[in-house]
Amino acid sequence: MFGYSFEVLTAVSIGVGLGGFSKGVTGIGLPIIAIAVMIHFVDPQTAFVTMVIPNLVTNIWQSATSHNWKEPFLRFWPMIVCFVISLFIGAVLLVTLDGSTLLTILGVFMAAFAAMNLIKPREHPLSPTVERWTGPIAGTVGGLLGGLTAIWGPPMLMLFVLLKLDKETWIQTVGLIWFIGSVPLALAYWHDGLLNAQTAPLSAFACIAGMIGIWLGEVIRSKINQETFRKLLLVSLLLIGLNLVRGALF
């Protein structure tokens, strides 16, 4: 099917399905988990391109099916604007800066942040005043990292943890911002000829497993309380941080 072996299609289904399940529960983890599985069966470029359509579909699903997608946009629009602008700036800087060093630093910081919040959680969320100036900073740093490494989430995710967003607000906010970030990435892959008549069908096929995983994850999320969600989220952030370090060093 699509010119790919049964083994490859199975690996794509398992990887994207597991990633979709993680995203359904916590709102994050889809590309990292899926690529970690697929990379053993296809080349890295194919793995990255395969995630284009699942990223678009799952993020728009989570932002559009939540209570009100307008709320996170109105609350975080300064962050979103800074994120989009700096995403393009980061892509320009890609030719001159070493992304692996940035990923190592980011991974260590993110893992330490998650561990500290697991051990001693913050009692109160950041104040609205602090949120107003930290949001654009997180968006700018996330956009620059995204342009350099295609990984933009950690700075904004850490801010959302400090804001102590409830689980549904977290899901719809991450879904909205991640969808916005996925659009220029998809356009770039299409413009460069990477998303083409051969890779697009595989990417579309991967959506089936991704949406099944999302649905199962959402069932689990609906049955857990806010504190359990917080702990699962921080464990996910810890593992993502450690994986960033591993990927950059080895």
Stockholm file with secondary structure:
# STOCKHOLM 1.0

chainA/1-250         MFGYSFEVLTAVSIGVGLGGFSKGVTGIGLPIIAIAVMIHFVDPQTAFVTMVIPNLVTNIWQSATSHNWKEPFLRFWPMIVCFVISLFIGAVLLVTLDGSTLLTILGVFMAAFAAMNLIKPREHPLSPTVERWTGPIAGTVGGLLGGLTAIWGPPMLMLFVLLKLDKETWIQTVGLIWFIGSVPLALAYWHDGLLNAQTAPLSAFACIAGMIGIWLGEVIRSKINQETFRKLLLVSLLLIGLNLVRGALF
#=GR chainA/1-250 SS CTTCCHHHHHHHHHHHHHHHHHHHHHSCCHHHHHHHHHTTTSCHHHHHHHTHHHHHHHHHHHHHSSSCTHHHHHHHHHHHHHHHHHHHHHHHHTTTSCHHHHHHHHHHHHHHHHHHHHHSCCSSCCCHHHHHHHHHHHHHHHHHHHHHHSCCHHHHHHHHHHHTCCHHHHHHHHHHHHHHHHHHHHHHHHHTTCSSTTHHHHHHHHHHHHHHHHHHHHHHHHHSCHHHHHHHHHHHHHHHHHHHHHHHHC
#=GC SS_cons         CTTCCHHHHHHHHHHHHHHHHHHHHHSCCHHHHHHHHHTTTSCHHHHHHHTHHHHHHHHHHHHHSSSCTHHHHHHHHHHHHHHHHHHHHHHHHTTTSCHHHHHHHHHHHHHHHHHHHHHSCCSSCCCHHHHHHHHHHHHHHHHHHHHHHSCCHHHHHHHHHHHTCCHHHHHHHHHHHHHHHHHHHHHHHHHTTCSSTTHHHHHHHHHHHHHHHHHHHHHHHHHSCHHHHHHHHHHHHHHHHHHHHHHHHC
//
